[in-house]
Amino acid sequence: MEKVKNDEILQENLEKTQKKLENSKKNNQKCKIENDRKVGKISKFKSAVVGLSLAVAILSATTLGLGVAYGVTQDKVDAYGTQLESVYQKNYYELVDNVNNADMEMSKLLNATNSAYQKKMLTEIASASKNMQNNIALLPLTGEDVLESVRFVNQLSGYTTILEEKLANGEDLTEEDLAMLQELHIALISMKDNLNDISMNMRDGYSILTASNEMNGDLNVFTVDFNKIKANDVDYPTMIYDGPFSDSVVNKKIKGLNGQEVTSEDAGAVLGKVFKDISSYSYNGKTEGKFETYNFDVVTSDNQELYAQVTIQGGHVLTVSGQNASDVKNFDMKTGEKIALEFAKANGVENPEIVWSEELNNQAYFNITPKENGIILYPDLVKVKVDLEYGNVIGYDAISYYTNHTDRILGSASDVTVSLPSGFTVITKRLVLAPLDYNREVLCYEYQCEKEGITYYFYFNAKTGEEENILKVVETTDSSKLM
């Protein structure tokens, strides 16, 4: 009886692992929040480009160790391990294929002279890059060191998307654009060569699962091997563009965490306070990266499975991720707004205000910022996702909030004169603190305007009247994008 029970436990662990991997893949494909909002600043005079994420995408595959239970036969363990190894190898080989495809398409792009063909190649490279992002998310990688390679893939996707839209607007690629693409190609070749080295080792018996269960310092061995895809003699290009993965955001120091370090028990108690609908939660290890967190698997009273992170310093809820693709809708957006604002308040966001909302597949996405002296604080943005079937929060991202939140001297706005282009109708005007290039935070007047059915946001320096930024809302088949 004990052996049968242990067999059942091990089988359940494997099923949970595979389910998490599949959920992560679905989330990467459906949410497309961070990956599909890749945008950048092309020129101050040709509308600087900024991406504001409309949903929570703090989603990654969590590797649960297969841990051999007492009394389980080695044959049973090997069978489970083989299944999980096949999942990892499938995603790894898909990553290699996508990198090889991007390399080939980049070679064609750099030798093309026809803008239509250039646009086609840029589209294919951007698509391959997004597939790379999905593949990487489903590999058992740990630690922050791998961010260098992940950052490069994100930037490759973002930059090629920018150039693709530039060509679509009738512009040509400049010498500077081509020089940057050449640098990206050099880095891509380095990445391809090193990925192919690991592929050769896998043919000789290298196991991703085995390597992921062995530690080399703070990282598992597979992560150490994967980090080698960045060659020592090749520097990935640094591109400053106003997108969710720009260096100006990623490399910021954390300003907003406060309080003493808490225990995992204290962190679990925090989840019990901020969630009103938890059925159970279980501790699932630590993350030691830019933010050090305790990680938890959470089950709601409606049997929805969530993954939550609570900061070790201060015990603040940092991220929550989950998915519920349902055809049932029991709550409207107005109720969803109330649920999202209450959750933000419970997590310490003072005077929260919704600055963007979107509904997709019966899930509501909200961007929320604190408001101080009537000023919207965009750098302190939090993102909340609400399931409109059960009325639960199933997504939360406070990374920007805890990265940027601090006491500020905002100063006062001046009665400046601004010049909007002709043909625009002003819908709203408000005072905001806008995050701009080079880590600047600038007090601006935000004008929401419309022209020919298209919405634009203009940002003017509230002290000088100088135009700082322009955002354009682009409607897509699955959601809206700010570009």
ChimeraX attribute file (.defattr): number of C-alpha atoms within 10 A of each C-alpha:
attribute: neighborCount
match mode: 1-to-1
recipient: residues
	/A:1	6
	/A:2	10
	/A:3	13
	/A:4	11
	/A:5	13
	/A:6	17
	/A:7	20
	/A:8	14
	/A:9	15
	/A:10	20
	/A:11	16
	/A:12	12
	/A:13	17
	/A:14	20
	/A:15	14
	/A:16	15
	/A:17	19
	/A:18	19
	/A:19	13
	/A:20	21
	/A:21	22
	/A:22	15
	/A:23	19
	/A:24	24
	/A:25	19
	/A:26	15
	/A:27	23
	/A:28	24
	/A:29	15
	/A:30	14
	/A:31	21
	/A:32	20
	/A:33	22
	/A:34	20
	/A:35	22
	/A:36	17
	/A:37	23
	/A:38	31
	/A:39	30
	/A:40	25
	/A:41	22
	/A:42	17
	/A:43	10
	/A:44	12
	/A:45	10
	/A:46	11
	/A:47	17
	/A:48	21
	/A:49	22
	/A:50	25
	/A:51	23
	/A:52	21
	/A:53	25
	/A:54	26
	/A:55	28
	/A:56	27
	/A:57	24
	/A:58	22
	/A:59	21
	/A:60	22
	/A:61	20
	/A:62	21
	/A:63	22
	/A:64	16
	/A:65	13
	/A:66	17
	/A:67	10
	/A:68	15
	/A:69	15
	/A:70	10
	/A:71	12
	/A:72	18
	/A:73	13
	/A:74	10
	/A:75	9
	/A:76	14
	/A:77	17
	/A:78	11
	/A:79	11
	/A:80	17
	/A:81	16
	/A:82	14
	/A:83	12
	/A:84	21
	/A:85	15
	/A:86	14
	/A:87	17
	/A:88	21
	/A:89	17
	/A:90	14
	/A:91	19
	/A:92	21
	/A:93	15
	/A:94	17
	/A:95	23
	/A:96	21
	/A:97	17
	/A:98	22
	/A:99	25
	/A:100	20
	/A:101	17
	/A:102	26
	/A:103	22
	/A:104	15
	/A:105	20
	/A:106	22
	/A:107	15
	/A:108	15
	/A:109	22
	/A:110	15
	/A:111	9
	/A:112	14
	/A:113	11
	/A:114	10
	/A:115	17
	/A:116	13
	/A:117	13
	/A:118	23
	/A:119	21
	/A:120	13
	/A:121	23
	/A:122	26
	/A:123	19
	/A:124	19
	/A:125	26
	/A:126	25
	/A:127	16
	/A:128	24
	/A:129	26
	/A:130	22
	/A:131	23
	/A:132	24
	/A:133	19
	/A:134	23
	/A:135	21
	/A:136	20
	/A:137	20
	/A:138	24
	/A:139	26
	/A:140	20
	/A:141	23
	/A:142	21
	/A:143	15
	/A:144	15
	/A:145	14
	/A:146	18
	/A:147	14
	/A:148	14
	/A:149	19
	/A:150	18
	/A:151	18
	/A:152	22
	/A:153	24
	/A:154	22
	/A:155	29
	/A:156	24
	/A:157	27
	/A:158	27
	/A:159	24
	/A:160	24
	/A:161	23
	/A:162	21
	/A:163	24
	/A:164	24
	/A:165	15
	/A:166	16
	/A:167	16
	/A:168	13
	/A:169	9
	/A:170	8
	/A:171	12
	/A:172	14
	/A:173	14
	/A:174	10
	/A:175	9
	/A:176	9
	/A:177	14
	/A:178	13
	/A:179	12
	/A:180	15
	/A:181	21
	/A:182	16
	/A:183	15
	/A:184	23
	/A:185	21
	/A:186	16
	/A:187	22
	/A:188	23
	/A:189	19
	/A:190	20
	/A:191	25
	/A:192	22
	/A:193	17
	/A:194	19
	/A:195	23
	/A:196	17
	/A:197	12
	/A:198	20
	/A:199	17
	/A:200	12
	/A:201	11
	/A:202	13
	/A:203	9
	/A:204	9
	/A:205	9
	/A:206	14
	/A:207	17
	/A:208	23
	/A:209	23
	/A:210	13
	/A:211	17
	/A:212	21
	/A:213	17
	/A:214	12
	/A:215	13
	/A:216	12
	/A:217	8
	/A:218	10
	/A:219	19
	/A:220	19
	/A:221	21
	/A:222	24
	/A:223	22
	/A:224	21
	/A:225	14
	/A:226	17
	/A:227	20
	/A:228	17
	/A:229	23
	/A:230	22
	/A:231	15
	/A:232	8
	/A:233	8
	/A:234	14
	/A:235	14
	/A:236	21
	/A:237	15
	/A:238	14
	/A:239	18
	/A:240	16
	/A:241	27
	/A:242	26
	/A:243	26
	/A:244	24
	/A:245	24
	/A:246	22
	/A:247	19
	/A:248	19
	/A:249	21
	/A:250	14
	/A:251	12
	/A:252	13
	/A:253	11
	/A:254	16
	/A:255	14
	/A:256	15
	/A:257	19
	/A:258	12
	/A:259	10
	/A:260	10
	/A:261	13
	/A:262	16
	/A:263	15
	/A:264	21
	/A:265	10
	/A:266	15
	/A:267	25
	/A:268	21
	/A:269	13
	/A:270	16
	/A:271	21
	/A:272	16
	/A:273	12
	/A:274	16
	/A:275	14
	/A:276	13
	/A:277	16
	/A:278	19
	/A:279	14
	/A:280	13
	/A:281	19
	/A:282	12
	/A:283	16
	/A:284	18
	/A:285	14
	/A:286	16
	/A:287	18
	/A:288	15
	/A:289	12
	/A:290	15
	/A:291	19
	/A:292	15
	/A:293	24
	/A:294	26
	/A:295	25
	/A:296	22
	/A:297	16
	/A:298	25
	/A:299	17
	/A:300	18
	/A:301	14
	/A:302	11
	/A:303	12
	/A:304	16
	/A:305	21
	/A:306	20
	/A:307	23
	/A:308	26
	/A:309	29
	/A:310	27
	/A:311	25
	/A:312	25
	/A:313	18
	/A:314	16
	/A:315	25
	/A:316	22
	/A:317	24
	/A:318	24
	/A:319	25
	/A:320	26
	/A:321	24
	/A:322	24
	/A:323	21
	/A:324	18
	/A:325	14
	/A:326	12
	/A:327	9
	/A:328	12
	/A:329	14
	/A:330	11
	/A:331	17
	/A:332	15
	/A:333	18
	/A:334	9
	/A:335	13
	/A:336	25
	/A:337	21
	/A:338	12
	/A:339	18
	/A:340	27
	/A:341	21
	/A:342	14
	/A:343	19
	/A:344	24
	/A:345	14
	/A:346	14
	/A:347	17
	/A:348	12
	/A:349	22
	/A:350	13
	/A:351	16
	/A:352	22
	/A:353	19
	/A:354	19
	/A:355	13
	/A:356	15
	/A:357	19
	/A:358	15
	/A:359	21
	/A:360	14
	/A:361	16
	/A:362	20
	/A:363	27
	/A:364	27
	/A:365	26
	/A:366	28
	/A:367	26
	/A:368	27
	/A:369	26
	/A:370	25
	/A:371	18
	/A:372	15
	/A:373	9
	/A:374	11
	/A:375	17
	/A:376	26
	/A:377	25
	/A:378	22
	/A:379	23
	/A:380	23
	/A:381	27
	/A:382	27
	/A:383	27
	/A:384	30
	/A:385	31
	/A:386	29
	/A:387	27
	/A:388	25
	/A:389	17
	/A:390	15
	/A:391	19
	/A:392	22
	/A:393	25
	/A:394	24
	/A:395	28
	/A:396	29
	/A:397	23
	/A:398	23
	/A:399	21
	/A:400	22
	/A:401	24
	/A:402	23
	/A:403	22
	/A:404	20
	/A:405	19
	/A:406	13
	/A:407	8
	/A:408	7
	/A:409	6
	/A:410	14
	/A:411	9
	/A:412	10
	/A:413	15
	/A:414	11
	/A:415	10
	/A:416	13
	/A:417	12
	/A:418	15
	/A:419	9
	/A:420	14
	/A:421	7
	/A:422	7
	/A:423	10
	/A:424	15
	/A:425	16
	/A:426	16
	/A:427	12
	/A:428	10
	/A:429	14
	/A:430	13
	/A:431	20
	/A:432	24
	/A:433	24
	/A:434	22
	/A:435	20
	/A:436	17
	/A:437	20
	/A:438	13
	/A:439	14
	/A:440	12
	/A:441	16
	/A:442	18
	/A:443	23
	/A:444	27
	/A:445	26
	/A:446	22
	/A:447	20
	/A:448	19
	/A:449	20
	/A:450	17
	/A:451	12
	/A:452	8
	/A:453	7
	/A:454	12
	/A:455	19
	/A:456	21
	/A:457	21
	/A:458	20
	/A:459	26
	/A:460	26
	/A:461	23
	/A:462	25
	/A:463	17
	/A:464	14
	/A:465	18
	/A:466	15
	/A:467	18
	/A:468	20
	/A:469	24
	/A:470	22
	/A:471	20
	/A:472	21
	/A:473	14
	/A:474	13
	/A:475	12
	/A:476	8
	/A:477	5
	/A:478	12
	/A:479	14
	/A:480	15
	/A:481	21
	/A:482	21
	/A:483	24
